[in-house]
């Protein structure tokens, strides 16, 4: 599987937000990464 086509800065922000290593973010299946991003967004909305 190829690494995602995202910038280093974006990958670092995702790794920090998800609490996982940068390498894991880059090689995570895309559908799982999208699911985790949706969960983060939902948590942000719930905090408001």
PyMOL Python script that loads the backbone (N, CA, C, O; Angstrom):
from pymol import cmd

cmd.read_pdbstr("""\
ATOM      1  N   UNK A   1       0.850  -1.176   0.000  1.00  0.00           N
ATOM      2  CA  UNK A   1       0.000   0.000   0.000  1.00  0.00           C
ATOM      3  C   UNK A   1       0.897   1.242   0.000  1.00  0.00           C
ATOM      4  O   UNK A   1       1.878   1.312   0.740  1.00  0.00           O
ATOM      5  N   UNK A   2       0.547   2.208  -0.832  1.00  0.00           N
ATOM      6  CA  UNK A   2       1.309   3.452  -0.906  1.00  0.00           C
ATOM      7  C   UNK A   2       0.946   4.372   0.247  1.00  0.00           C
ATOM      8  O   UNK A   2      -0.183   4.353   0.737  1.00  0.00           O
ATOM      9  N   UNK A   3       1.917   5.186   0.681  1.00  0.00           N
ATOM     10  CA  UNK A   3       1.589   6.198   1.692  1.00  0.00           C
ATOM     11  C   UNK A   3       0.596   7.204   1.116  1.00  0.00           C
ATOM     12  O   UNK A   3       0.525   7.387  -0.100  1.00  0.00           O
ATOM     13  N   UNK A   4      -0.160   7.846   1.979  1.00  0.00           N
ATOM     14  CA  UNK A   4      -1.136   8.852   1.548  1.00  0.00           C
ATOM     15  C   UNK A   4      -0.428  10.038   0.926  1.00  0.00           C
ATOM     16  O   UNK A   4       0.711  10.346   1.276  1.00  0.00           O
ATOM     17  N   UNK A   5      -1.101  10.699   0.007  1.00  0.00           N
ATOM     18  CA  UNK A   5      -0.556  11.875  -0.659  1.00  0.00           C
ATOM     19  C   UNK A   5      -0.971  13.130   0.108  1.00  0.00           C
ATOM     20  O   UNK A   5      -1.753  13.943  -0.385  1.00  0.00           O
ATOM     21  N   UNK A   6      -0.436  13.274   1.316  1.00  0.00           N
ATOM     22  CA  UNK A   6      -0.719  14.453   2.134  1.00  0.00           C
ATOM     23  C   UNK A   6       0.608  15.072   2.536  1.00  0.00           C
ATOM     24  O   UNK A   6       1.644  14.407   2.515  1.00  0.00           O
ATOM     25  N   UNK A   7       0.574  16.329   2.897  1.00  0.00           N
ATOM     26  CA  UNK A   7       1.804  17.014   3.275  1.00  0.00           C
ATOM     27  C   UNK A   7       2.292  16.531   4.633  1.00  0.00           C
ATOM     28  O   UNK A   7       1.533  15.958   5.414  1.00  0.00           O
ATOM     29  N   UNK A   8       3.546  16.765   4.895  1.00  0.00           N
ATOM     30  CA  UNK A   8       4.138  16.375   6.171  1.00  0.00           C
ATOM     31  C   UNK A   8       3.448  17.085   7.328  1.00  0.00           C
ATOM     32  O   UNK A   8       3.197  16.483   8.372  1.00  0.00           O
ATOM     33  N   UNK A   9       3.140  18.371   7.140  1.00  0.00           N
ATOM     34  CA  UNK A   9       2.481  19.134   8.204  1.00  0.00           C
ATOM     35  C   UNK A   9       1.117  18.547   8.524  1.00  0.00           C
ATOM     36  O   UNK A   9       0.749  18.428   9.692  1.00  0.00           O
ATOM     37  N   UNK A  10       0.367  18.181   7.495  1.00  0.00           N
ATOM     38  CA  UNK A  10      -0.951  17.589   7.701  1.00  0.00           C
ATOM     39  C   UNK A  10      -0.830  16.253   8.412  1.00  0.00           C
ATOM     40  O   UNK A  10      -1.593  15.970   9.335  1.00  0.00           O
ATOM     41  N   UNK A  11       0.109  15.440   7.998  1.00  0.00           N
ATOM     42  CA  UNK A  11       0.318  14.132   8.623  1.00  0.00           C
ATOM     43  C   UNK A  11       0.704  14.289  10.096  1.00  0.00           C
ATOM     44  O   UNK A  11       0.243  13.525  10.944  1.00  0.00           O
ATOM     45  N   UNK A  12       1.552  15.280  10.400  1.00  0.00           N
ATOM     46  CA  UNK A  12       1.952  15.506  11.785  1.00  0.00           C
ATOM     47  C   UNK A  12       0.760  15.943  12.629  1.00  0.00           C
ATOM     48  O   UNK A  12       0.606  15.483  13.760  1.00  0.00           O
ATOM     49  N   UNK A  13      -0.082  16.823  12.097  1.00  0.00           N
ATOM     50  CA  UNK A  13      -1.273  17.268  12.831  1.00  0.00           C
ATOM     51  C   UNK A  13      -2.218  16.101  13.083  1.00  0.00           C
ATOM     52  O   UNK A  13      -2.776  15.974  14.173  1.00  0.00           O
ATOM     53  N   UNK A  14      -2.400  15.249  12.075  1.00  0.00           N
ATOM     54  CA  UNK A  14      -3.267  14.086  12.235  1.00  0.00           C
ATOM     55  C   UNK A  14      -2.723  13.129  13.285  1.00  0.00           C
ATOM     56  O   UNK A  14      -3.472  12.617  14.116  1.00  0.00           O
ATOM     57  N   UNK A  15      -1.418  12.889  13.244  1.00  0.00           N
ATOM     58  CA  UNK A  15      -0.800  11.978  14.202  1.00  0.00           C
ATOM     59  C   UNK A  15      -0.995  12.502  15.623  1.00  0.00           C
ATOM     60  O   UNK A  15      -1.305  11.735  16.535  1.00  0.00           O
ATOM     61  N   UNK A  16      -0.814  13.802  15.808  1.00  0.00           N
ATOM     62  CA  UNK A  16      -0.988  14.392  17.134  1.00  0.00           C
ATOM     63  C   UNK A  16      -2.445  14.314  17.580  1.00  0.00           C
ATOM     64  O   UNK A  16      -2.724  13.968  18.728  1.00  0.00           O
ATOM     65  N   UNK A  17      -3.374  14.634  16.681  1.00  0.00           N
ATOM     66  CA  UNK A  17      -4.790  14.621  17.022  1.00  0.00           C
ATOM     67  C   UNK A  17      -5.290  13.211  17.329  1.00  0.00           C
ATOM     68  O   UNK A  17      -6.111  13.015  18.225  1.00  0.00           O
ATOM     69  N   UNK A  18      -4.785  12.233  16.577  1.00  0.00           N
ATOM     70  CA  UNK A  18      -5.231  10.858  16.770  1.00  0.00           C
ATOM     71  C   UNK A  18      -4.443  10.133  17.858  1.00  0.00           C
ATOM     72  O   UNK A  18      -4.861   9.082  18.342  1.00  0.00           O
ATOM     73  N   UNK A  19      -3.298  10.703  18.240  1.00  0.00           N
ATOM     74  CA  UNK A  19      -2.476  10.086  19.281  1.00  0.00           C
ATOM     75  C   UNK A  19      -1.785   8.817  18.815  1.00  0.00           C
ATOM     76  O   UNK A  19      -1.612   7.870  19.582  1.00  0.00           O
ATOM     77  N   UNK A  20      -1.392   8.811  17.543  1.00  0.00           N
ATOM     78  CA  UNK A  20      -0.699   7.642  16.988  1.00  0.00           C
ATOM     79  C   UNK A  20       0.568   8.097  16.282  1.00  0.00           C
ATOM     80  O   UNK A  20       0.689   9.267  15.920  1.00  0.00           O
ATOM     81  N   UNK A  21       1.520   7.179  16.078  1.00  0.00           N
ATOM     82  CA  UNK A  21       2.771   7.556  15.399  1.00  0.00           C
ATOM     83  C   UNK A  21       2.531   8.009  13.960  1.00  0.00           C
ATOM     84  O   UNK A  21       1.588   7.571  13.300  1.00  0.00           O
ATOM     85  N   UNK A  22       3.401   8.888  13.498  1.00  0.00           N
ATOM     86  CA  UNK A  22       3.311   9.441  12.148  1.00  0.00           C
ATOM     87  C   UNK A  22       3.314   8.343  11.084  1.00  0.00           C
ATOM     88  O   UNK A  22       2.553   8.413  10.118  1.00  0.00           O
ATOM     89  N   UNK A  23       4.158   7.341  11.257  1.00  0.00           N
ATOM     90  CA  UNK A  23       4.244   6.255  10.281  1.00  0.00           C
ATOM     91  C   UNK A  23       2.917   5.517  10.156  1.00  0.00           C
ATOM     92  O   UNK A  23       2.525   5.098   9.067  1.00  0.00           O
ATOM     93  N   UNK A  24       2.233   5.365  11.284  1.00  0.00           N
ATOM     94  CA  UNK A  24       0.949   4.669  11.274  1.00  0.00           C
ATOM     95  C   UNK A  24      -0.094   5.476  10.510  1.00  0.00           C
ATOM     96  O   UNK A  24      -0.928   4.902   9.810  1.00  0.00           O
ATOM     97  N   UNK A  25      -0.057   6.797  10.636  1.00  0.00           N
ATOM     98  CA  UNK A  25      -0.989   7.656   9.892  1.00  0.00           C
ATOM     99  C   UNK A  25      -0.756   7.497   8.397  1.00  0.00           C
ATOM    100  O   UNK A  25      -1.708   7.379   7.624  1.00  0.00           O
ATOM    101  N   UNK A  26       0.509   7.493   7.990  1.00  0.00           N
ATOM    102  CA  UNK A  26       0.830   7.453   6.564  1.00  0.00           C
ATOM    103  C   UNK A  26       0.461   6.134   5.907  1.00  0.00           C
ATOM    104  O   UNK A  26       0.199   6.100   4.705  1.00  0.00           O
ATOM    105  N   UNK A  27       0.434   5.051   6.665  1.00  0.00           N
ATOM    106  CA  UNK A  27       0.167   3.733   6.087  1.00  0.00           C
ATOM    107  C   UNK A  27      -1.185   3.156   6.493  1.00  0.00           C
ATOM    108  O   UNK A  27      -1.494   2.008   6.175  1.00  0.00           O
ATOM    109  N   UNK A  28      -1.984   3.948   7.190  1.00  0.00           N
ATOM    110  CA  UNK A  28      -3.314   3.499   7.598  1.00  0.00           C
ATOM    111  C   UNK A  28      -4.216   3.434   6.361  1.00  0.00           C
ATOM    112  O   UNK A  28      -4.161   4.327   5.516  1.00  0.00           O
ATOM    113  N   UNK A  29      -5.038   2.397   6.243  1.00  0.00           N
ATOM    114  CA  UNK A  29      -5.982   2.361   5.111  1.00  0.00           C
ATOM    115  C   UNK A  29      -6.841   3.624   5.090  1.00  0.00           C
ATOM    116  O   UNK A  29      -7.257   4.122   6.137  1.00  0.00           O
ATOM    117  N   UNK A  30      -7.098   4.130   3.896  1.00  0.00           N
ATOM    118  CA  UNK A  30      -7.774   5.415   3.748  1.00  0.00           C
ATOM    119  C   UNK A  30      -9.149   5.429   4.408  1.00  0.00           C
ATOM    120  O   UNK A  30      -9.522   6.427   5.023  1.00  0.00           O
ATOM    121  N   UNK A  31      -9.903   4.349   4.292  1.00  0.00           N
ATOM    122  CA  UNK A  31     -11.248   4.360   4.866  1.00  0.00           C
ATOM    123  C   UNK A  31     -11.208   4.440   6.387  1.00  0.00           C
ATOM    124  O   UNK A  31     -12.106   5.021   6.997  1.00  0.00           O
ATOM    125  N   UNK A  32     -10.185   3.868   7.005  1.00  0.00           N
ATOM    126  CA  UNK A  32     -10.058   3.952   8.461  1.00  0.00           C
ATOM    127  C   UNK A  32      -9.633   5.355   8.865  1.00  0.00           C
ATOM    128  O   UNK A  32     -10.125   5.892   9.858  1.00  0.00           O
ATOM    129  N   UNK A  33      -8.730   5.948   8.107  1.00  0.00           N
ATOM    130  CA  UNK A  33      -8.292   7.314   8.394  1.00  0.00           C
ATOM    131  C   UNK A  33      -9.472   8.281   8.305  1.00  0.00           C
ATOM    132  O   UNK A  33      -9.622   9.152   9.162  1.00  0.00           O
ATOM    133  N   UNK A  34     -10.295   8.137   7.294  1.00  0.00           N
ATOM    134  CA  UNK A  34     -11.466   9.004   7.146  1.00  0.00           C
ATOM    135  C   UNK A  34     -12.421   8.806   8.311  1.00  0.00           C
ATOM    136  O   UNK A  34     -12.977   9.773   8.833  1.00  0.00           O
ATOM    137  N   UNK A  35     -12.613   7.563   8.719  1.00  0.00           N
ATOM    138  CA  UNK A  35     -13.498   7.267   9.857  1.00  0.00           C
ATOM    139  C   UNK A  35     -12.981   7.943  11.126  1.00  0.00           C
ATOM    140  O   UNK A  35     -13.763   8.525  11.877  1.00  0.00           O
ATOM    141  N   UNK A  36     -11.687   7.871  11.370  1.00  0.00           N
ATOM    142  CA  UNK A  36     -11.111   8.493  12.561  1.00  0.00           C
ATOM    143  C   UNK A  36     -11.249  10.008  12.509  1.00  0.00           C
ATOM    144  O   UNK A  36     -11.503  10.643  13.532  1.00  0.00           O
ATOM    145  N   UNK A  37     -11.082  10.591  11.327  1.00  0.00           N
ATOM    146  CA  UNK A  37     -11.246  12.034  11.181  1.00  0.00           C
ATOM    147  C   UNK A  37     -12.686  12.442  11.464  1.00  0.00           C
ATOM    148  O   UNK A  37     -12.929  13.480  12.080  1.00  0.00           O
ATOM    149  N   UNK A  38     -13.632  11.637  11.020  1.00  0.00           N
ATOM    150  CA  UNK A  38     -15.034  11.929  11.293  1.00  0.00           C
ATOM    151  C   UNK A  38     -15.316  11.845  12.795  1.00  0.00           C
ATOM    152  O   UNK A  38     -16.087  12.647  13.322  1.00  0.00           O
ATOM    153  N   UNK A  39     -14.706  10.890  13.483  1.00  0.00           N
ATOM    154  CA  UNK A  39     -14.882  10.768  14.934  1.00  0.00           C
ATOM    155  C   UNK A  39     -14.315  11.997  15.643  1.00  0.00           C
ATOM    156  O   UNK A  39     -14.923  12.509  16.583  1.00  0.00           O
ATOM    157  N   UNK A  40     -13.145  12.474  15.190  1.00  0.00           N
ATOM    158  CA  UNK A  40     -12.547  13.673  15.784  1.00  0.00           C
ATOM    159  C   UNK A  40     -13.465  14.881  15.595  1.00  0.00           C
ATOM    160  O   UNK A  40     -13.665  15.666  16.521  1.00  0.00           O
ATOM    161  N   UNK A  41     -14.010  15.022  14.410  1.00  0.00           N
ATOM    162  CA  UNK A  41     -14.902  16.141  14.112  1.00  0.00           C
ATOM    163  C   UNK A  41     -16.150  16.081  14.989  1.00  0.00           C
ATOM    164  O   UNK A  41     -16.618  17.107  15.481  1.00  0.00           O
ATOM    165  N   UNK A  42     -16.680  14.887  15.181  1.00  0.00           N
ATOM    166  CA  UNK A  42     -17.871  14.716  16.022  1.00  0.00           C
ATOM    167  C   UNK A  42     -17.557  15.104  17.464  1.00  0.00           C
ATOM    168  O   UNK A  42     -18.370  15.750  18.125  1.00  0.00           O
ATOM    169  N   UNK A  43     -16.380  14.714  17.954  1.00  0.00           N
ATOM    170  CA  UNK A  43     -15.982  15.063  19.322  1.00  0.00           C
ATOM    171  C   UNK A  43     -15.878  16.575  19.472  1.00  0.00           C
ATOM    172  O   UNK A  43     -16.286  17.121  20.497  1.00  0.00           O
ATOM    173  N   UNK A  44     -15.340  17.256  18.469  1.00  0.00           N
ATOM    174  CA  UNK A  44     -15.231  18.716  18.517  1.00  0.00           C
ATOM    175  C   UNK A  44     -16.600  19.360  18.602  1.00  0.00           C
ATOM    176  O   UNK A  44     -16.798  20.303  19.369  1.00  0.00           O
ATOM    177  N   UNK A  45     -17.548  18.857  17.819  1.00  0.00           N
ATOM    178  CA  UNK A  45     -18.894  19.417  17.824  1.00  0.00           C
ATOM    179  C   UNK A  45     -19.574  19.169  19.155  1.00  0.00           C
ATOM    180  O   UNK A  45     -20.324  20.020  19.635  1.00  0.00           O
ATOM    181  N   UNK A  46     -19.324  18.014  19.762  1.00  0.00           N
ATOM    182  CA  UNK A  46     -19.937  17.677  21.062  1.00  0.00           C
ATOM    183  C   UNK A  46     -19.396  18.565  22.178  1.00  0.00           C
ATOM    184  O   UNK A  46     -20.099  18.818  23.157  1.00  0.00           O
ATOM    185  N   UNK A  47     -18.157  19.041  22.048  1.00  0.00           N
ATOM    186  CA  UNK A  47     -17.549  19.891  23.078  1.00  0.00           C
ATOM    187  C   UNK A  47     -18.154  21.288  23.084  1.00  0.00           C
ATOM    188  O   UNK A  47     -18.114  21.969  24.109  1.00  0.00           O
ATOM    189  N   UNK A  48     -18.706  21.721  21.975  1.00  0.00           N
ATOM    190  CA  UNK A  48     -19.240  23.091  21.851  1.00  0.00           C
ATOM    191  C   UNK A  48     -20.504  23.274  22.581  1.00  0.00           C
ATOM    192  O   UNK A  48     -21.070  24.366  22.570  1.00  0.00           O
TER     193      UNK A  48
END
""", "prot")
cmd.dss("prot")
cmd.show_as("cartoon", "prot")
cmd.util.cbc("prot")
cmd.orient("prot")
